Amino acid sequence: MKSTPKWEIFEVSFETEEHFENPFTEVELTAEFVCGRLSYNVEGFYDGDGVWRIRFSPMAEGKWQYSTRSNLPAFDRRTGDFVCTPPVSRGPLTLNPQFPNWFFRGDGAAQLIVNDGWFPHTANGHELPFEDLEFQQPSKADFDCFFDILSEHGVNMSVGMSELYARQAHITDTSFVWPWRVVDAENNLIDKERFNLDFYRRWEANLEHAKRLDLFYAFELLYDDSLIRPREWNNHPYNVKNGGWLESDPGTQVCWRNLYDVNNMQSRKYLGRYLRYTLARLACYSNVIWEVGAENANLAVLPERMLPHALMPVEKVAEWYIYWARFINLHDPYGRLRTFGDTTYHPLMVRAHGNDFVLTQDPRNYPKDPLSYYTAMRDYGKLYWQFCRPMVIGEMTSSNNGNYERERRMYWIAMTSGYIMGRSDRHFAPVTNGKLTETDKFSLDGVPVIYEYLRILRDYVEKNVRFWRMRPANELVESEGLTSTLAAEDEEYLIYFVNGGKVKLTVPASSWELLDPRTGEIASQGASPAGTFEYSAPAKDEAHGDWVLHLKAAPAAERV
């Protein structure tokens, strides 16, 4: 009997020589997987050359049996079994209602997420070759290299922004775009009735490689922001002129109102079919997260004179997201986490059913000077903490590209403010010539030092901090200079000095240590009796002035 470890992938295939005009739509295939009282229905998919597949990721150890249902007699009532053996990984990313603001794993343990952010973020057309809009899309080898570098430095999340991004007028790599079969790459023409097997095989390989590295990937399903820009809507596969199904909004060169019409039967048909096929192929990967949308929050900050055609009530947008989030949940047997992509501070969107965690950007009205920006981002944590779900920054847009001292500060501010930072906005390919493109852009000797800073952050917090029990708690600390505090009151405190300063707080008998976030070394340490604790951290220049103070209450038997 075949065996598959818990949370890994069991696959069974079915073949026929029977001819179909469109095998993607003419053959229906599902299977029910049963283990004791557990029962899951899984959809199959066509994979070319007369082959259909069903994939299943078992969530419990033991013997599983399956039986198929199909409108094709040769595939109907097929049965089989396999044994689910103990896991070889910690399982998918999950949530824990007891500690709702942090991520957990399938094995029940808390998971510290160190996020890279939205990348590859399509080029804007700047002066360097790899920033050109028509620059060659990243290859499978590029993604492998990118994921390897992230993993080597402790980064364990990347957020997609490429699957439906339509800035290129010509398709430079048909395995990169689109999910639908490409029939004319030069003119961006698709066949909306059939899917692009090369695209899905490419993403299966990407997800498998990331899974081996224990890296989570937020897969972009319904990218929408590009439809408000004439150039991108002109190139988008949804557009009828490119073989899609959506017309431009009346009197405009964009599509927005038609997209967010939840009663549009054409969208229900083609988006529904696309989602079901994607879920059938990719939901079995335990490291996948569903990014239902992406940058819709851009609309909230652009002046009306620029996008009068795009403005619509947030209730209408939320209705659309909720509809598709429920659709995804209905067809995903594993309940992979979903996020709406960029909610900004809209309680209706943040709290909506199906928005399992907040994925957003830094506030677009941020102040330009660094100290005010750091303060705003510290306060961002408390603002979102009330929603009782993890908050992840997709990108920070504070023009920090190449300023790794600021980026390091932003990650530690986020950590001690109860949320997860993302890297600066990078509009270029992730890897060129076997190395990070960023290395060439900023004339660096090797991997940008920010990744070493992130490795230090993850190593220290994972080994030393019970972060999942903690909350943003700046009110517990009197501070001279900008600090940010994460705390479980009377148990543990993690205080970040942005550039030196002094703190005073009331603590039980505690041990403490001062971490240098640039090197990972413990600069000093000691013990404090119960009562008022004061500490002054040295202030230096912007490159060397930040410190992390960590206090832990002594065991009860040792307290005085």
N, C-alpha and C positions, 0 to 999 in steps of 0.2 A: 504494500500500500504506500502511495506517495505521502510525503510529509512536507509541511511548510511551517516555519516558525511563526509564532504569534506576531501579528502586524506586518508580516511580509506578504508576498504576492503568490497566490495559487492561480494558475492559468490553465484553461482547457480550450482546445481549438476544434472547429468543425469545418469540414471541407465538402464542397459539392462541385460537380462539373456542369450543373444546370446554369443556363444563361439567363441573366437579368438585365433589363435595360438600365436600371439604376439600383444596384444591390444595396446602396445606403438606405433606401426608403422602402423597397419592396419586401425585404425580409425582416420579420420581427423575431427577436430571440431574447429570452430572459431565463434566469435560473433562480431557483430557491435553494438557499444554503441553510441547513438545519444542524444544530448541535444541541441536544437536550431540549430545553425550552427556548433556546435562541433560534430565531428565524429571520433571514435577510433575503430580500429580492434584489437581484443584480441584473442590469441590462448588458446585453452583448453588443458587439460592434463589428462592422465589416472592416477587414484589414488588407483587402486586395487579393488578387489571384485566386478567387473562389474560397477564401478563408474567412471565417468568422471566429471571434474570440470572446471568451468571458473571463474576467479577472475578478478575484475576490481576495480581500485582506482579512483573515480571520481575527476576531477580537477575543477569542477564548481558546484555551487549550482543550484538546480532546478530539474525538472523532467527528468529522463533519461529513454529511451526505448532501448531495445535490441532485436536483432533477430539473430538466429544461422544459420550457414551453415555447413553441414556435409555430408560425403559420406555414412553415416549410416542413412537410412530414418527415424528411430525413433528419431534421434537427429536433423534432418534438419528442418529449418523454425520454430523453437520454438521461442516464443516471450515472453516478460515480461517487467516490468518497476519497477522503484523505485525512491524515492525522495532523492536527495543529500541535506542534512541539513548543517547548519553552522559548521565550523571546531571545533575540540576539541584539535588540535595541531597547531603548526606554520608551518607545512608542510615540504616538502622535502628540501634537500640541493640543492641550485641553485647558479648560477653566475649572476653578474650584470655588464654589459659592461661599466657602468660609473665608477665602482670601481673594476676592473677585478682581482686584486691580493688578494681579500678577498672573503670569502664565504658569501652567503645570504640564506634566507629561502623562502619558498613558499609564505609567507605572505608579502614579500618585505623587511623585516628587515635584517640588517647585523647580522651574526652569528659568534661569537668568537668560534673558534675550539680549544679545549684542547685535544691533541691527546696522546693516550698511545703508539701506534705504532704496529709493526709486532709482534703478539702474539696470540695464542701460537706458538712459534718458536721451531720446532722439536729439540729434544735433539742431542747433539754432541757425547755423550758417555763418559762423565766425571765420577768422582769418586762417586758421590752421587746417591742413588737409583733412584730418580726422574730425573736424567740426563741420565740414561741409555736409549739406543736407543729403547729397547723393553718395556719401562715403559708403564703402562696402559694409554691409551688416556683419555683426560678429558671428564667427563660425562656431561650430561645436567645440573645436579646440580652444577658441577664445573663452568660451564659457567655462570649460574645464579649468583653464589657467586661472580665470577670475575666481571661481569657487575654491580652488586649491589655496590661493593666496588668502582669501577670507578665512578659510578654515584654519590655516596655519597660525593665524593671529587671533583666534578665539571668536571671530564673527560667526554667528549662527543663524542669521536671517538676511534674506535679500528680497526686495519687493519689485515685482516685474512692472515695467512700463515700456513694453515693446510689442506685445501680441497684436494690438489693434491701433498702434500709433501710425498716423498716415501722412507724415511729412514728405516722404519720398514720392516723386512723380513717377518713378520707374522702379520696378521691383528688382533689386540687385541680388536677392537670394530667395528663391521660392521655398526653401526649407525654413526660412525665418518668418515670412509672411506669405499668405494669409491662412487662416484655418480652412478656408474654402479652396477648392482646386483652382489654381491659376491657369488661365487659358491663353493669356497674352500679357507677359511680364512687362513689355515695353509700354503698354497702355493701361496697366493696372486692372486688367479685366479678369473677373472671377466667374466661376460656375457655382451659383448659390445652391444648386441641388446636390452637389457632391463635395466631399471634404478632401483636404490636402493631406495625403498620407505621409508625405515627407515632413511636413510641419509637425504632425503628431509624433512621428518616430523621433524627430529631433528633440522634442520636449520630453518624451519618455526617457531618452538618454540623458538629457540635462537633469531631470528630476532624480533619476537613478544615481547619477554621479553625486549630486548634492546629498542624497539620502545616505550614501556611504560615508559622507563627511559629517553626518548629523547636522545638516544645514537645512533650515526651513525656507521654502520659496513661496511667496504670495503670487499666485498665478492670476494674471489679469484676464477677466472674463468679458466684461462689458464696458470697455473704455468709451467714454462719452465726451470728454472735454474737447477733443479735436473737432467735433462736429460743429462747433460754433465759429471756427476759423475757415474762411473761404478756401484757402489753399488746401488745408487738410481734409475738409469735406469733399473737395473736388477729387481727392485721391483715395477716399475711404471706400472699403468694400461694401458698406451698407448702401452706398449711392447707386441709384438705378442705372446711371450712365456707366458704372463700372461692373454691372451685372448684379447689383444688390436689389433691395426691395423698398428703400425709402426715398421719397421725393424731397426736394428742397422745400423749406417752409415758403409759403406764398410770398412773393415779392422780395425774396432774399437769395443769397448764394450760400446759405448754410442750412443745416437741419438741426433743429432743437425742439421745437414744439411737436413735430411729428415723432421724434424719438421718444419724448416723455409722455406720449399718449398711450397709457397702459391698455386702452381698448383697441389699439391698432392691431387688427387681426393678422396682417402681414408680418409684423414684428413678432407677434406671439408664435406664428408658425415657424419662421426662420431662426429667430433667436432661441426658441424652445428646442428646435431640432438640433441646433449647434450646441446648446448647453447639455442636452442629453448625451450627445455623442462624446463631448469632451469629458463629462463625468464618467461615462462608461470606460473611457480609456485611462484617465488620469487620477480619478478619486482613490484608486487602490494604493497610491503612493502615500505613505504615512506622513511624509514631510511636506505635503502640499497644503496650502491655505488658499481659500477663494477670495480674490480681490474683485468684488462685484463691480466696482467703478474705480475711477482714478481721481482726476483733478477737478471735479465739479465745483469745488470751493472757489476756483478762480472767478466764477461768475459773481460771487458775493462781493468782490473787491474791485471789479472793473467798473468804471463810470458808465452810467446809462447811455451817454452819447456814443460810446464805443459799441455797445451791444444791446440796443433797444429791442432787437428781435429775440434776444435770449432770455430776457427777464421773465420769470414766472413764479407763482407762489411756491414756497418751499414745500407746502403740503402736496403739490402736484409731483414734485421731484421725489419726495419721500414715498408717495404711493407707488411710484414706479420701482424704486429700490426694494421696497417691502415685497412687492409682487414677485420680483425675480429672486430675491433671497429665499422666499418660501418655495419657489419652484426648484431652486437648487437643493434646498433641504429635502424636498420630496423625492428627488432623484439621486441623492447622495446617501447611500446606505450607512456611511460611516459618520455622518455629521461633522465633516471637517469644518474648522472655524471659517467664518465669513466676516468680511469687513466691507463697508460701503465705499471705501477708497479715499474720501476726503470730505469729512462732514463739516469742517470748521466748527464753530460753536453754535450749532443749531440743535437744541435739546430734542426736537422732534426727530431729527436724523440720528443723533447720537443714541438716543434711547430706543430707537425703532427695533421692532422684531427683526432678527436676522443680522443686526450689526453687533457681532459678538465681541469685537474690540474696536477701539477708535484708531483709525489710520488717518492722519491729517498732516498739515504743514505747520511750520511756525507761523505766528500771526503776521499777516501781510502789512499791518500798520506798525511793525516793530520800529523802535527808535534806532537811529543809525550809529550813535556812539556805543562802543563796546559795553561799558558799564551799565548803561540803561538797557541794552539788549539782554545782557546776562540777567538783570533784575526781572525783566519782562518774562524771560523764559523760566526763571525760578518760580514766578507766580503762575505760570501756565500749568504747572503740575497740580497745584491746589485747585485751580479752576476746573480741571477735568477729573480730579479725584472723586468728586461728588457723583459721577456717573457710574461708579462701581464696576468698571471694566478696564482692562489694560488699555493704555494709550501709547501709540507708536507714531513717531514723526517720520513721514515718508522722505522728506528732505527739509533742510534748513536753507533759507534763501537770503542769508545775511551777507552775501558776497565774501564768504570765508574761503573760497577756493585757494588752496596753497597756503593758508594761514592755519597751520596745524595746532598752534598753541591755543587759538580760539576754539577750534574744533574739540580739542581735548577738554577744555573747560565746559563746553556745551554738553558733552557726554556725562561728565561728572555732575553738572548741575541737574541734568535730567535724572540721573540715577538717584540723587539725594532729594529729588522733588517728586519721585514716585512714578516716573514714566520712562520711555525708551526713545533715545535720540536716533536720528538718521543723519547721514553725511550731507555735505553741501551739494547744492544743485550742480551736476556735472553733465553738460550737454555734449558728450562725445562718446565714442566707442569705449567699452571697458578695457579692452586689451588690443594692442597692435604689436606685431612682430614678437609675440611671445612674452610680452611684459605689459604692466599696467600703462595705459595711455597717459595717465596722470604723471608718470615718471618723466615722459618726454615733455609734456606741456609745461611743467614747472622746473625742468632741467635738474632733476634729482639724480642721485647716484644709484638709487635702488627703490625698493618699495617705500611709499610715503610713510613717514614716521608715525602718522596718526594710527596706523594699524598696530604698531608696537604699543602705543598708548592704550589701544583697545584691548590688546592681550593682557596688559597689566591690570586694567580695570576688571576684566572677567576673572582672571586668576585670583585676584584678591577677594572680590566679593563672593565668588562661589565658595572659596575655602574658609572664609572668615565671618560672613555676614548672613544672618537669618532675615534676609531682605523681605521675604514674603509676609513676615509678621509685622512689618513696619509701614509707616505712613508719613507723608510730608508734615513736619512739625516745627516750623520756624518759630512759632509762638512760645516754644519751650526754652528758647535761647535768647539771651541778651547779647547783642553783637555790635562790635565796632568794626566796620568794614563789611563787605558783602559776603554773607555765608548762606549756605543752604543745608537744611537738616532733615534727615530721614530718621524716624525713631519709633521704637516700641517703648513707651514711657516706663521708666524704672527698670527696663531690661537692657536696652541697647540703643546706641546713638551713632549715627554716621554723619559727620559734619564736614562740609566742603568749604574751604576758604578759597575764594576766587583769586584774591591777591593779598595774602596775609590778613592780619586783623586779630581781634580779641573776642573771645566768647566767655560767657558766664552762664551756668545752668545748675540746677539742683539735681543731684544724682544719688543713688544708693552707693555703697562701697563698690568700687569698680576698678578694673584694669583698663588701661588705655594705651594706644600707640598712634604714632603719626606716620602716615604713609606719604612717600614722595611719589606722586602719580606719573612723574617723568621717567623714573627708573625702576619703580616697584620695590625700592628699599625702604625699610623701617628706619626713619630718621631718629626717632626717640620713642621711649615707652616708659610706663610707670604704673603706679597704683594710687588711688584716691580714696580717702574715707568718705563715708556718707555725709552729705551736706552740699555746700556750694563748691563747685568745681570751676576754676578759671584757667584759661590757656591762651597764650599769645603765639600766633604763628608769624614767622618772619615774612615781611613784604619785600619783594625784589622787583625785577622788571617783569614785563608781561610773559616772558618765556619761562621764568623761574619762580613765580610768586605764589602758585597755588599749592594747597596741601589738603590731605584728607585725615581727619581726626576720628578715630574709632574707639568708642567706649563700650565695655560690656560689664554688666553687673556681676559681681562675684557670686559664686554659689551661696545659697542661703546659709549653709553651715559656716561659711567664712566671713559673713557680714558682721560688722561690729555695731 
